[in-house]
């Protein structure tokens, strides 16, 4: 496993609880750390087998352009967009830092940092695998499991997701 990081991405953006902040704007720094398996990328020397940090930057830039009242919302959008783009993220940490927040005193920055882990244990065999547990997950593209079978599997395994091998076992 490797950690791919982009630190100190700088943006002038229009976020803040107060309307003036969303009109005047301010300086922001964003740090992202993504854990993923880079074995195939290292062996093949191919960008397609890893997390492209140019794409990560473009995602963050696009989300920073959308005004928000809360830094938490910005982070949630960044994480969702990363999950839509990359299917191999095991863990992601995102920090959004607002420089010189408008407070009644001198404060260098305020920030919100969130960490999300996407490693699950298979409900059937127990093996670890990447699972986003939403409509961005790889399992949403598995069309061979009948809806009634999927419902039975959820009940049988207590709502826990299954790995690709186990889910394929039940595919019709």
DRENKE-365047 format. One record per atom (N, C-alpha, C): residue number from 1; residue in three letters; atom name; x, y, z. Coordinates in nm, 3 decimals. Atoms other than C-alpha are relative to their C-alpha. Layout:
<nukols>
NUKOL_NUM_ALA_CA_X_Y_Z
...
</nukols>
This chain:
<nukols>
NUKOL_1_UNK_N_0.085_-0.118_0.000
NUKOL_1_UNK_CA_0.000_0.000_0.000
NUKOL_1_UNK_C_0.089_0.123_0.000
NUKOL_2_UNK_N_-0.073_-0.126_0.006
NUKOL_2_UNK_CA_0.119_0.352_-0.076
NUKOL_2_UNK_C_-0.095_0.114_0.033
NUKOL_3_UNK_N_0.078_-0.120_-0.025
NUKOL_3_UNK_CA_0.004_0.698_0.022
NUKOL_3_UNK_C_0.041_0.104_-0.104
NUKOL_4_UNK_N_-0.021_-0.103_0.101
NUKOL_4_UNK_CA_-0.032_0.950_-0.258
NUKOL_4_UNK_C_-0.057_0.129_0.058
NUKOL_5_UNK_N_0.040_-0.124_-0.068
NUKOL_5_UNK_CA_-0.045_1.306_-0.125
NUKOL_5_UNK_C_0.015_0.121_-0.090
NUKOL_6_UNK_N_-0.011_-0.136_0.054
NUKOL_6_UNK_CA_-0.110_1.655_-0.252
NUKOL_6_UNK_C_-0.019_0.092_0.119
NUKOL_7_UNK_N_0.005_-0.087_-0.117
NUKOL_7_UNK_CA_-0.032_1.914_0.013
NUKOL_7_UNK_C_0.016_0.145_-0.041
NUKOL_8_UNK_N_-0.013_-0.143_0.021
NUKOL_8_UNK_CA_-0.077_2.287_0.019
NUKOL_8_UNK_C_-0.061_0.051_-0.130
NUKOL_9_UNK_N_0.070_-0.051_0.118
NUKOL_9_UNK_CA_-0.311_2.322_-0.278
NUKOL_9_UNK_C_-0.066_0.132_0.040
NUKOL_10_UNK_N_0.049_-0.133_-0.037
NUKOL_10_UNK_CA_-0.398_2.693_-0.274
NUKOL_10_UNK_C_-0.112_0.044_-0.093
NUKOL_11_UNK_N_0.116_-0.048_0.077
NUKOL_11_UNK_CA_-0.729_2.840_-0.381
NUKOL_11_UNK_C_-0.053_0.128_0.061
NUKOL_12_UNK_N_0.080_-0.114_-0.045
NUKOL_12_UNK_CA_-0.908_3.171_-0.360
NUKOL_12_UNK_C_-0.143_-0.042_-0.027
NUKOL_13_UNK_N_0.134_0.055_0.016
NUKOL_13_UNK_CA_-1.266_3.066_-0.298
NUKOL_13_UNK_C_-0.100_0.079_0.084
NUKOL_14_UNK_N_0.109_-0.078_-0.059
NUKOL_14_UNK_CA_-1.602_3.195_-0.177
NUKOL_14_UNK_C_-0.084_-0.087_0.094
NUKOL_15_UNK_N_0.066_0.084_-0.099
NUKOL_15_UNK_CA_-1.692_2.987_0.129
NUKOL_15_UNK_C_-0.012_0.077_0.131
NUKOL_16_UNK_N_0.013_-0.058_-0.133
NUKOL_16_UNK_CA_-1.817_3.088_0.470
NUKOL_16_UNK_C_-0.144_0.003_0.045
NUKOL_17_UNK_N_0.134_-0.004_-0.056
NUKOL_17_UNK_CA_-2.113_3.094_0.701
NUKOL_17_UNK_C_-0.067_0.133_-0.029
NUKOL_18_UNK_N_0.057_-0.133_0.021
NUKOL_18_UNK_CA_-2.159_3.469_0.656
NUKOL_18_UNK_C_0.000_0.035_-0.149
NUKOL_19_UNK_N_0.016_-0.035_0.142
NUKOL_19_UNK_CA_-2.282_3.606_0.325
NUKOL_19_UNK_C_0.119_0.080_-0.052
NUKOL_20_UNK_N_-0.114_-0.081_0.044
NUKOL_20_UNK_CA_-1.995_3.857_0.313
NUKOL_20_UNK_C_0.118_-0.088_-0.042
NUKOL_21_UNK_N_-0.109_0.092_0.033
NUKOL_21_UNK_CA_-1.747_3.567_0.310
NUKOL_21_UNK_C_-0.020_-0.062_-0.138
NUKOL_22_UNK_N_0.030_0.061_0.130
NUKOL_22_UNK_CA_-1.922_3.417_0.009
NUKOL_22_UNK_C_0.003_0.103_-0.111
NUKOL_23_UNK_N_-0.011_-0.107_0.099
NUKOL_23_UNK_CA_-1.906_3.756_-0.167
NUKOL_23_UNK_C_0.145_0.044_-0.016
NUKOL_24_UNK_N_-0.138_-0.049_0.002
NUKOL_24_UNK_CA_-1.555_3.872_-0.074
NUKOL_24_UNK_C_0.099_-0.112_-0.032
NUKOL_25_UNK_N_-0.089_0.113_0.021
NUKOL_25_UNK_CA_-1.388_3.529_-0.072
NUKOL_25_UNK_C_0.118_0.002_0.095
NUKOL_26_UNK_N_-0.117_0.011_-0.086
NUKOL_26_UNK_CA_-1.071_3.418_0.099
NUKOL_26_UNK_C_0.095_-0.107_-0.050
NUKOL_27_UNK_N_-0.105_0.095_0.035
NUKOL_27_UNK_CA_-0.757_3.205_0.082
NUKOL_27_UNK_C_-0.022_-0.133_0.074
NUKOL_28_UNK_N_0.018_0.133_-0.055
NUKOL_28_UNK_CA_-0.776_2.830_0.139
NUKOL_28_UNK_C_0.117_-0.089_-0.040
NUKOL_29_UNK_N_-0.098_0.104_0.028
NUKOL_29_UNK_CA_-0.527_2.544_0.158
NUKOL_29_UNK_C_-0.068_-0.135_0.016
NUKOL_30_UNK_N_0.059_0.134_-0.006
NUKOL_30_UNK_CA_-0.623_2.183_0.090
NUKOL_30_UNK_C_0.113_-0.102_-0.006
NUKOL_31_UNK_N_-0.093_0.113_-0.001
NUKOL_31_UNK_CA_-0.424_1.870_0.175
NUKOL_31_UNK_C_-0.080_-0.128_-0.017
NUKOL_32_UNK_N_0.066_0.129_0.021
NUKOL_32_UNK_CA_-0.517_1.522_0.055
NUKOL_32_UNK_C_0.105_-0.110_0.007
NUKOL_33_UNK_N_-0.084_0.119_-0.008
NUKOL_33_UNK_CA_-0.362_1.186_0.141
NUKOL_33_UNK_C_-0.089_-0.120_-0.035
NUKOL_34_UNK_N_0.079_0.114_0.048
NUKOL_34_UNK_CA_-0.492_0.879_-0.045
NUKOL_34_UNK_C_0.084_-0.126_0.011
NUKOL_35_UNK_N_-0.065_0.131_-0.008
NUKOL_35_UNK_CA_-0.396_0.522_0.044
NUKOL_35_UNK_C_-0.059_-0.091_-0.106
NUKOL_36_UNK_N_0.044_0.090_0.106
NUKOL_36_UNK_CA_-0.410_0.274_-0.241
NUKOL_36_UNK_C_0.108_-0.104_-0.026
NUKOL_37_UNK_N_-0.097_0.102_0.039
NUKOL_37_UNK_CA_-0.240_-0.036_-0.377
NUKOL_37_UNK_C_0.065_0.044_-0.130
NUKOL_38_UNK_N_-0.073_-0.045_0.119
NUKOL_38_UNK_CA_0.028_0.070_-0.625
NUKOL_38_UNK_C_0.086_-0.110_-0.062
NUKOL_39_UNK_N_-0.081_0.112_0.050
NUKOL_39_UNK_CA_0.172_-0.275_-0.699
NUKOL_39_UNK_C_-0.003_-0.008_-0.152
NUKOL_40_UNK_N_0.012_0.011_0.146
NUKOL_40_UNK_CA_0.039_-0.292_-1.056
NUKOL_40_UNK_C_0.064_0.120_-0.068
NUKOL_41_UNK_N_-0.059_-0.121_0.059
NUKOL_41_UNK_CA_0.145_0.067_-1.128
NUKOL_41_UNK_C_0.153_-0.010_0.001
NUKOL_42_UNK_N_-0.145_0.013_-0.011
NUKOL_42_UNK_CA_0.498_-0.004_-1.006
NUKOL_42_UNK_C_0.054_-0.105_-0.098
NUKOL_43_UNK_N_-0.046_0.108_0.088
NUKOL_43_UNK_CA_0.527_-0.327_-1.206
NUKOL_43_UNK_C_-0.013_0.038_-0.147
NUKOL_44_UNK_N_0.028_-0.032_0.140
NUKOL_44_UNK_CA_0.376_-0.192_-1.528
NUKOL_44_UNK_C_0.047_0.139_-0.042
NUKOL_45_UNK_N_-0.040_-0.138_0.026
NUKOL_45_UNK_CA_0.496_0.170_-1.497
NUKOL_45_UNK_C_-0.109_0.072_-0.081
NUKOL_46_UNK_N_0.116_-0.057_0.069
NUKOL_46_UNK_CA_0.145_0.278_-1.604
NUKOL_46_UNK_C_-0.084_0.084_0.096
NUKOL_47_UNK_N_0.081_-0.092_-0.079
NUKOL_47_UNK_CA_-0.049_0.576_-1.468
NUKOL_47_UNK_C_-0.141_-0.051_0.024
NUKOL_48_UNK_N_0.137_0.050_-0.011
NUKOL_48_UNK_CA_-0.379_0.397_-1.528
NUKOL_48_UNK_C_-0.020_-0.091_0.121
NUKOL_49_UNK_N_0.010_0.093_-0.112
NUKOL_49_UNK_CA_-0.300_0.161_-1.237
NUKOL_49_UNK_C_0.020_0.066_0.136
NUKOL_50_UNK_N_-0.019_-0.071_-0.126
NUKOL_50_UNK_CA_-0.265_0.430_-0.972
NUKOL_50_UNK_C_-0.094_0.120_0.007
NUKOL_51_UNK_N_0.080_-0.121_-0.017
NUKOL_51_UNK_CA_-0.420_0.754_-0.848
NUKOL_51_UNK_C_0.075_0.114_-0.069
NUKOL_52_UNK_N_-0.061_-0.110_0.075
NUKOL_52_UNK_CA_-0.344_1.035_-1.093
NUKOL_52_UNK_C_-0.020_0.130_0.079
NUKOL_53_UNK_N_0.016_-0.119_-0.084
NUKOL_53_UNK_CA_-0.269_1.339_-0.878
NUKOL_53_UNK_C_-0.039_0.124_-0.080
NUKOL_54_UNK_N_0.051_-0.110_0.083
NUKOL_54_UNK_CA_-0.340_1.572_-1.171
NUKOL_54_UNK_C_-0.153_-0.001_0.002
NUKOL_55_UNK_N_0.146_0.015_-0.009
NUKOL_55_UNK_CA_-0.696_1.436_-1.166
NUKOL_55_UNK_C_-0.049_0.038_0.139
NUKOL_56_UNK_N_0.036_-0.037_-0.136
NUKOL_56_UNK_CA_-0.708_1.472_-0.787
NUKOL_56_UNK_C_-0.006_0.151_0.013
NUKOL_57_UNK_N_-0.003_-0.146_-0.007
NUKOL_57_UNK_CA_-0.609_1.838_-0.820
NUKOL_57_UNK_C_-0.121_0.059_-0.073
NUKOL_58_UNK_N_0.114_-0.051_0.077
NUKOL_58_UNK_CA_-0.875_1.896_-1.088
NUKOL_58_UNK_C_-0.131_-0.018_0.076
NUKOL_59_UNK_N_0.120_0.024_-0.080
NUKOL_59_UNK_CA_-1.141_1.741_-0.861
NUKOL_59_UNK_C_-0.010_0.102_0.113
NUKOL_60_UNK_N_0.000_-0.095_-0.111
NUKOL_60_UNK_CA_-1.040_1.958_-0.566
NUKOL_60_UNK_C_-0.029_0.141_-0.051
NUKOL_61_UNK_N_0.021_-0.132_0.059
NUKOL_61_UNK_CA_-1.026_2.268_-0.785
NUKOL_61_UNK_C_-0.148_0.022_-0.036
NUKOL_62_UNK_N_0.142_-0.011_0.038
NUKOL_62_UNK_CA_-1.378_2.201_-0.919
NUKOL_62_UNK_C_-0.088_0.014_0.123
NUKOL_63_UNK_N_0.082_-0.008_-0.120
NUKOL_63_UNK_CA_-1.521_2.148_-0.571
NUKOL_63_UNK_C_0.023_0.131_0.076
NUKOL_64_UNK_N_-0.029_-0.128_-0.067
NUKOL_64_UNK_CA_-1.349_2.460_-0.433
NUKOL_64_UNK_C_-0.069_0.116_-0.070
NUKOL_65_UNK_N_0.070_-0.106_0.074
NUKOL_65_UNK_CA_-1.523_2.667_-0.702
NUKOL_65_UNK_C_-0.147_0.011_0.037
NUKOL_66_UNK_N_0.141_-0.001_-0.039
NUKOL_66_UNK_CA_-1.867_2.578_-0.560
NUKOL_66_UNK_C_-0.012_0.058_0.141
NUKOL_67_UNK_N_0.010_-0.063_-0.133
NUKOL_67_UNK_CA_-1.951_2.815_-0.272
NUKOL_67_UNK_C_-0.075_-0.088_0.101
NUKOL_68_UNK_N_0.060_0.076_-0.110
NUKOL_68_UNK_CA_-2.035_2.649_0.060
NUKOL_68_UNK_C_0.005_0.082_0.127
NUKOL_69_UNK_N_-0.004_-0.064_-0.131
NUKOL_69_UNK_CA_-2.118_2.771_0.408
NUKOL_69_UNK_C_0.101_-0.069_0.091
NUKOL_70_UNK_N_-0.082_0.076_-0.092
NUKOL_70_UNK_CA_-1.922_2.493_0.578
NUKOL_70_UNK_C_0.113_-0.074_-0.071
NUKOL_71_UNK_N_-0.113_0.076_0.052
NUKOL_71_UNK_CA_-1.581_2.337_0.521
NUKOL_71_UNK_C_-0.035_-0.149_-0.006
NUKOL_72_UNK_N_0.042_0.140_-0.002
NUKOL_72_UNK_CA_-1.742_2.003_0.608
NUKOL_72_UNK_C_-0.069_-0.040_-0.131
NUKOL_73_UNK_N_0.067_0.031_0.125
NUKOL_73_UNK_CA_-1.956_2.022_0.296
NUKOL_73_UNK_C_0.100_-0.011_-0.115
NUKOL_74_UNK_N_-0.103_0.006_0.104
NUKOL_74_UNK_CA_-1.653_2.091_0.078
NUKOL_74_UNK_C_0.070_-0.135_0.005
NUKOL_75_UNK_N_-0.069_0.129_-0.016
NUKOL_75_UNK_CA_-1.477_1.785_0.220
NUKOL_75_UNK_C_-0.089_-0.115_-0.048
NUKOL_76_UNK_N_0.092_0.107_0.041
NUKOL_76_UNK_CA_-1.784_1.566_0.167
NUKOL_76_UNK_C_-0.008_-0.009_-0.152
NUKOL_77_UNK_N_0.006_0.000_0.147
NUKOL_77_UNK_CA_-1.803_1.672_-0.199
NUKOL_77_UNK_C_0.130_-0.052_-0.060
NUKOL_78_UNK_N_-0.130_0.047_0.051
NUKOL_78_UNK_CA_-1.430_1.612_-0.253
NUKOL_78_UNK_C_0.008_-0.151_0.012
NUKOL_79_UNK_N_-0.008_0.146_-0.022
NUKOL_79_UNK_CA_-1.449_1.262_-0.103
NUKOL_79_UNK_C_-0.093_-0.072_-0.097
NUKOL_80_UNK_N_0.094_0.064_0.092
NUKOL_80_UNK_CA_-1.758_1.174_-0.308
NUKOL_80_UNK_C_0.053_0.003_-0.144
NUKOL_81_UNK_N_-0.055_-0.010_0.136
NUKOL_81_UNK_CA_-1.596_1.299_-0.630
NUKOL_81_UNK_C_0.119_-0.091_-0.020
NUKOL_82_UNK_N_-0.114_0.092_0.009
NUKOL_82_UNK_CA_-1.278_1.104_-0.558
NUKOL_82_UNK_C_-0.048_-0.144_-0.013
NUKOL_83_UNK_N_0.054_0.136_0.008
NUKOL_83_UNK_CA_-1.484_0.788_-0.502
NUKOL_83_UNK_C_-0.061_-0.026_-0.137
NUKOL_84_UNK_N_0.056_0.016_0.134
NUKOL_84_UNK_CA_-1.664_0.845_-0.834
NUKOL_84_UNK_C_0.110_-0.022_-0.102
NUKOL_85_UNK_N_-0.109_0.006_0.097
NUKOL_85_UNK_CA_-1.330_0.880_-1.013
NUKOL_85_UNK_C_0.089_-0.123_0.016
NUKOL_86_UNK_N_-0.096_0.107_-0.027
NUKOL_86_UNK_CA_-1.117_0.610_-0.847
NUKOL_86_UNK_C_-0.067_-0.111_0.080
NUKOL_87_UNK_N_0.064_0.113_-0.068
NUKOL_87_UNK_CA_-1.230_0.263_-0.743
NUKOL_87_UNK_C_0.093_-0.073_0.097
NUKOL_88_UNK_N_-0.097_0.074_-0.081
NUKOL_88_UNK_CA_-0.916_0.164_-0.549
NUKOL_88_UNK_C_0.047_0.076_0.124
NUKOL_89_UNK_N_-0.039_-0.076_-0.118
NUKOL_89_UNK_CA_-0.902_0.419_-0.266
NUKOL_89_UNK_C_-0.032_-0.081_0.125
NUKOL_90_UNK_N_0.020_0.075_-0.124
NUKOL_90_UNK_CA_-0.850_0.234_0.061
NUKOL_90_UNK_C_-0.030_0.095_0.116
NUKOL_91_UNK_N_0.013_-0.098_-0.107
NUKOL_91_UNK_CA_-0.830_0.542_0.281
NUKOL_91_UNK_C_0.025_0.137_-0.061
NUKOL_92_UNK_N_-0.025_-0.137_0.046
NUKOL_92_UNK_CA_-0.852_0.916_0.223
NUKOL_92_UNK_C_-0.010_0.095_0.119
NUKOL_93_UNK_N_0.002_-0.106_-0.100
NUKOL_93_UNK_CA_-0.769_1.209_0.448
NUKOL_93_UNK_C_-0.004_0.133_-0.075
NUKOL_94_UNK_N_0.014_-0.131_0.064
NUKOL_94_UNK_CA_-0.880_1.559_0.348
NUKOL_94_UNK_C_0.000_0.106_0.108
NUKOL_95_UNK_N_-0.001_-0.115_-0.091
NUKOL_95_UNK_CA_-0.797_1.883_0.529
NUKOL_95_UNK_C_-0.021_0.126_-0.084
NUKOL_96_UNK_N_0.022_-0.131_0.062
NUKOL_96_UNK_CA_-0.940_2.219_0.423
NUKOL_96_UNK_C_0.027_0.104_0.108
NUKOL_97_UNK_N_-0.042_-0.102_-0.095
NUKOL_97_UNK_CA_-0.781_2.516_0.592
NUKOL_97_UNK_C_-0.035_0.138_-0.056
NUKOL_98_UNK_N_0.039_-0.136_0.036
NUKOL_98_UNK_CA_-0.927_2.868_0.580
NUKOL_98_UNK_C_0.100_0.095_0.065
NUKOL_99_UNK_N_-0.099_-0.092_-0.053
NUKOL_99_UNK_CA_-0.656_3.132_0.617
NUKOL_99_UNK_C_-0.066_0.129_0.046
NUKOL_100_UNK_N_0.050_-0.126_-0.056
NUKOL_100_UNK_CA_-0.725_3.439_0.831
NUKOL_100_UNK_C_-0.152_0.007_0.008
NUKOL_101_UNK_N_0.147_-0.001_-0.010
NUKOL_101_UNK_CA_-1.086_3.355_0.923
NUKOL_101_UNK_C_-0.046_0.128_0.070
NUKOL_102_UNK_N_0.050_-0.126_-0.057
NUKOL_102_UNK_CA_-1.300_3.658_1.013
NUKOL_102_UNK_C_-0.050_-0.018_0.144
NUKOL_103_UNK_N_0.033_0.013_-0.142
NUKOL_103_UNK_CA_-1.292_3.634_1.392
NUKOL_103_UNK_C_0.038_0.128_0.072
NUKOL_104_UNK_N_-0.028_-0.119_-0.078
NUKOL_104_UNK_CA_-1.271_3.895_1.663
NUKOL_104_UNK_C_0.138_-0.014_0.066
NUKOL_105_UNK_N_-0.137_0.018_-0.046
NUKOL_105_UNK_CA_-0.894_3.856_1.692
NUKOL_105_UNK_C_0.082_-0.060_-0.111
NUKOL_106_UNK_N_-0.088_0.052_0.104
NUKOL_106_UNK_CA_-0.594_3.743_1.496
NUKOL_106_UNK_C_0.011_-0.152_0.010
NUKOL_107_UNK_N_-0.008_0.145_0.008
NUKOL_107_UNK_CA_-0.615_3.377_1.392
NUKOL_107_UNK_C_0.059_-0.034_-0.137
NUKOL_108_UNK_N_-0.067_0.034_0.125
NUKOL_108_UNK_CA_-0.383_3.231_1.129
NUKOL_108_UNK_C_-0.089_-0.083_-0.092
NUKOL_109_UNK_N_0.085_0.084_0.083
NUKOL_109_UNK_CA_-0.629_2.966_1.012
NUKOL_109_UNK_C_-0.098_-0.078_0.086
NUKOL_110_UNK_N_0.091_0.097_-0.059
NUKOL_110_UNK_CA_-0.921_2.743_1.090
NUKOL_110_UNK_C_-0.004_-0.116_-0.099
NUKOL_111_UNK_N_-0.001_0.112_0.093
NUKOL_111_UNK_CA_-0.951_2.395_0.946
NUKOL_111_UNK_C_-0.094_-0.110_0.047
NUKOL_112_UNK_N_0.075_0.122_-0.026
NUKOL_112_UNK_CA_-1.156_2.081_0.922
NUKOL_112_UNK_C_0.074_-0.111_-0.072
NUKOL_113_UNK_N_-0.069_0.115_0.058
NUKOL_113_UNK_CA_-0.996_1.743_0.861
NUKOL_113_UNK_C_-0.085_-0.123_0.023
NUKOL_114_UNK_N_0.076_0.124_-0.011
NUKOL_114_UNK_CA_-1.174_1.417_0.791
NUKOL_114_UNK_C_0.080_-0.114_-0.059
NUKOL_115_UNK_N_-0.062_0.121_0.052
NUKOL_115_UNK_CA_-1.050_1.063_0.737
NUKOL_115_UNK_C_-0.110_-0.102_-0.025
NUKOL_116_UNK_N_0.098_0.102_0.036
NUKOL_116_UNK_CA_-1.250_0.795_0.559
NUKOL_116_UNK_C_0.075_-0.127_-0.039
NUKOL_117_UNK_N_-0.058_0.129_0.034
NUKOL_117_UNK_CA_-1.155_0.427_0.546
NUKOL_117_UNK_C_-0.103_-0.081_-0.077
NUKOL_118_UNK_N_0.091_0.076_0.084
NUKOL_118_UNK_CA_-1.306_0.209_0.276
NUKOL_118_UNK_C_0.035_-0.148_-0.004
NUKOL_119_UNK_N_-0.034_0.142_-0.009
NUKOL_119_UNK_CA_-1.164_-0.128_0.382
NUKOL_119_UNK_C_-0.109_-0.070_0.081
NUKOL_120_UNK_N_0.103_0.080_-0.067
NUKOL_120_UNK_CA_-1.434_-0.380_0.471
NUKOL_120_UNK_C_0.045_-0.145_0.002
NUKOL_121_UNK_N_-0.021_0.144_-0.002
NUKOL_121_UNK_CA_-1.428_-0.744_0.563
NUKOL_121_UNK_C_-0.120_-0.068_-0.064
NUKOL_122_UNK_N_0.108_0.070_0.069
NUKOL_122_UNK_CA_-1.631_-0.975_0.341
NUKOL_122_UNK_C_-0.088_-0.071_0.103
NUKOL_123_UNK_N_0.095_0.062_-0.091
NUKOL_123_UNK_CA_-1.945_-1.092_0.521
NUKOL_123_UNK_C_0.000_-0.151_-0.010
NUKOL_124_UNK_N_0.000_0.147_0.020
NUKOL_124_UNK_CA_-1.897_-1.444_0.380
NUKOL_124_UNK_C_0.135_-0.061_0.035
NUKOL_125_UNK_N_-0.131_0.065_-0.018
NUKOL_125_UNK_CA_-1.522_-1.517_0.374
NUKOL_125_UNK_C_0.093_0.078_0.094
NUKOL_126_UNK_N_-0.080_-0.078_-0.093
NUKOL_126_UNK_CA_-1.384_-1.235_0.591
NUKOL_126_UNK_C_0.118_0.073_-0.060
NUKOL_127_UNK_N_-0.115_-0.067_0.064
NUKOL_127_UNK_CA_-1.121_-1.118_0.339
NUKOL_127_UNK_C_-0.025_0.150_-0.010
NUKOL_128_UNK_N_0.015_-0.144_0.014
NUKOL_128_UNK_CA_-1.054_-0.744_0.333
NUKOL_128_UNK_C_-0.009_0.041_-0.148
NUKOL_129_UNK_N_0.013_-0.053_0.135
NUKOL_129_UNK_CA_-1.153_-0.546_0.023
NUKOL_129_UNK_C_-0.049_0.143_0.008
NUKOL_130_UNK_N_0.044_-0.140_0.007
NUKOL_130_UNK_CA_-1.233_-0.191_-0.087
NUKOL_130_UNK_C_-0.150_0.002_-0.026
NUKOL_131_UNK_N_0.145_-0.011_0.014
NUKOL_131_UNK_CA_-1.600_-0.105_-0.042
NUKOL_131_UNK_C_-0.043_0.142_0.036
NUKOL_132_UNK_N_0.043_-0.138_-0.024
NUKOL_132_UNK_CA_-1.747_0.246_-0.075
NUKOL_132_UNK_C_-0.137_0.008_0.065
NUKOL_133_UNK_N_0.131_0.009_-0.065
NUKOL_133_UNK_CA_-2.090_0.135_0.058
NUKOL_133_UNK_C_-0.098_0.109_-0.044
NUKOL_134_UNK_N_0.098_-0.092_0.058
NUKOL_134_UNK_CA_-2.280_0.369_-0.172
NUKOL_134_UNK_C_-0.006_-0.026_-0.150
NUKOL_135_UNK_N_0.018_0.025_0.142
NUKOL_135_UNK_CA_-2.372_0.405_-0.539
NUKOL_135_UNK_C_0.127_0.020_-0.083
NUKOL_136_UNK_N_-0.127_-0.009_0.072
NUKOL_136_UNK_CA_-2.005_0.470_-0.631
NUKOL_136_UNK_C_0.079_-0.129_0.009
NUKOL_137_UNK_N_-0.075_0.124_-0.024
NUKOL_137_UNK_CA_-1.901_0.119_-0.524
NUKOL_137_UNK_C_-0.002_-0.090_-0.124
NUKOL_138_UNK_N_-0.014_0.093_0.112
NUKOL_138_UNK_CA_-1.782_-0.143_-0.775
NUKOL_138_UNK_C_-0.117_-0.098_-0.007
NUKOL_139_UNK_N_0.105_0.103_-0.001
NUKOL_139_UNK_CA_-2.060_-0.381_-0.667
NUKOL_139_UNK_C_-0.128_0.046_-0.069
NUKOL_140_UNK_N_0.120_-0.051_0.067
NUKOL_140_UNK_CA_-2.323_-0.154_-0.820
NUKOL_140_UNK_C_-0.001_-0.038_-0.148
NUKOL_141_UNK_N_-0.007_0.038_0.142
NUKOL_141_UNK_CA_-2.199_-0.264_-1.164
NUKOL_141_UNK_C_-0.020_-0.151_-0.020
NUKOL_142_UNK_N_0.025_0.144_0.010
NUKOL_142_UNK_CA_-2.261_-0.633_-1.085
NUKOL_142_UNK_C_-0.149_-0.017_-0.028
NUKOL_143_UNK_N_0.141_0.009_0.042
NUKOL_143_UNK_CA_-2.583_-0.695_-1.277
NUKOL_143_UNK_C_-0.056_-0.141_0.006
NUKOL_144_UNK_N_0.043_0.139_0.007
NUKOL_144_UNK_CA_-2.597_-1.073_-1.246
NUKOL_144_UNK_C_-0.060_-0.054_0.129
NUKOL_145_UNK_N_0.060_0.045_-0.125
NUKOL_145_UNK_CA_-2.730_-1.088_-0.889
NUKOL_145_UNK_C_-0.145_0.048_0.001
NUKOL_146_UNK_N_0.142_-0.034_0.000
NUKOL_146_UNK_CA_-3.109_-1.100_-0.881
NUKOL_146_UNK_C_-0.034_0.079_0.126
NUKOL_147_UNK_N_0.035_-0.087_-0.113
NUKOL_147_UNK_CA_-3.273_-0.844_-0.653
NUKOL_147_UNK_C_-0.042_-0.081_0.122
NUKOL_148_UNK_N_0.043_0.084_-0.112
NUKOL_148_UNK_CA_-3.433_-1.117_-0.439
NUKOL_148_UNK_C_0.121_-0.069_0.064
NUKOL_149_UNK_N_-0.123_0.062_-0.052
NUKOL_149_UNK_CA_-3.094_-1.291_-0.406
NUKOL_149_UNK_C_0.079_0.102_0.081
NUKOL_150_UNK_N_-0.073_-0.105_-0.071
NUKOL_150_UNK_CA_-2.930_-0.961_-0.307
NUKOL_150_UNK_C_-0.065_0.028_0.136
NUKOL_151_UNK_N_0.071_-0.022_-0.125
NUKOL_151_UNK_CA_-3.199_-0.908_-0.042
NUKOL_151_UNK_C_0.029_-0.114_0.099
NUKOL_152_UNK_N_-0.030_0.115_-0.086
NUKOL_152_UNK_CA_-3.144_-1.260_0.094
NUKOL_152_UNK_C_0.143_0.005_0.053
NUKOL_153_UNK_N_-0.140_-0.010_-0.042
NUKOL_153_UNK_CA_-2.766_-1.203_0.104
NUKOL_153_UNK_C_0.018_0.105_0.110
NUKOL_154_UNK_N_-0.006_-0.104_-0.103
NUKOL_154_UNK_CA_-2.811_-0.881_0.303
NUKOL_154_UNK_C_-0.049_-0.055_0.134
NUKOL_155_UNK_N_0.054_0.059_-0.123
NUKOL_155_UNK_CA_-3.025_-1.069_0.555
NUKOL_155_UNK_C_0.093_-0.108_0.057
NUKOL_156_UNK_N_-0.085_0.111_-0.043
NUKOL_156_UNK_CA_-2.797_-1.374_0.567
NUKOL_156_UNK_C_0.131_0.047_0.062
NUKOL_157_UNK_N_-0.130_-0.047_-0.047
NUKOL_157_UNK_CA_-2.477_-1.173_0.621
NUKOL_157_UNK_C_-0.010_0.130_0.080
NUKOL_158_UNK_N_0.017_-0.114_-0.090
NUKOL_158_UNK_CA_-2.621_-0.903_0.846
NUKOL_158_UNK_C_0.027_0.135_-0.063
NUKOL_159_UNK_N_-0.020_-0.127_0.068
NUKOL_159_UNK_CA_-2.602_-0.626_0.587
NUKOL_159_UNK_C_0.143_0.025_-0.042
NUKOL_160_UNK_N_-0.140_-0.018_0.038
NUKOL_160_UNK_CA_-2.226_-0.674_0.538
NUKOL_160_UNK_C_0.016_-0.027_-0.149
NUKOL_161_UNK_N_-0.028_0.018_0.142
NUKOL_161_UNK_CA_-2.095_-0.643_0.184
NUKOL_161_UNK_C_0.083_-0.126_-0.023
NUKOL_162_UNK_N_-0.079_0.116_0.039
NUKOL_162_UNK_CA_-1.938_-0.933_-0.001
NUKOL_162_UNK_C_0.109_0.043_-0.098
NUKOL_163_UNK_N_-0.109_-0.028_0.094
NUKOL_163_UNK_CA_-1.607_-0.933_-0.191
NUKOL_163_UNK_C_-0.041_-0.046_-0.140
NUKOL_164_UNK_N_0.034_0.036_0.138
NUKOL_164_UNK_CA_-1.602_-0.982_-0.570
NUKOL_164_UNK_C_-0.013_-0.150_-0.019
NUKOL_165_UNK_N_0.006_0.146_0.016
NUKOL_165_UNK_CA_-1.531_-1.355_-0.545
NUKOL_165_UNK_C_-0.128_-0.058_0.057
NUKOL_166_UNK_N_0.120_0.053_-0.064
NUKOL_166_UNK_CA_-1.814_-1.424_-0.304
NUKOL_166_UNK_C_-0.126_0.049_-0.068
NUKOL_167_UNK_N_0.118_-0.053_0.069
NUKOL_167_UNK_CA_-2.061_-1.197_-0.482
NUKOL_167_UNK_C_-0.017_-0.071_-0.134
NUKOL_168_UNK_N_0.006_0.072_0.128
NUKOL_168_UNK_CA_-1.973_-1.369_-0.812
NUKOL_168_UNK_C_-0.056_-0.140_0.019
NUKOL_169_UNK_N_0.050_0.134_-0.030
NUKOL_169_UNK_CA_-2.053_-1.704_-0.646
NUKOL_169_UNK_C_-0.153_-0.002_-0.007
NUKOL_170_UNK_N_0.147_-0.006_-0.004
NUKOL_170_UNK_CA_-2.416_-1.589_-0.608
NUKOL_170_UNK_C_-0.060_0.059_-0.127
NUKOL_171_UNK_N_0.052_-0.061_0.124
NUKOL_171_UNK_CA_-2.444_-1.426_-0.951
NUKOL_171_UNK_C_-0.066_-0.108_-0.084
NUKOL_172_UNK_N_0.076_0.097_0.079
NUKOL_172_UNK_CA_-2.697_-1.591_-1.179
NUKOL_172_UNK_C_0.043_0.006_-0.139
</nukols>
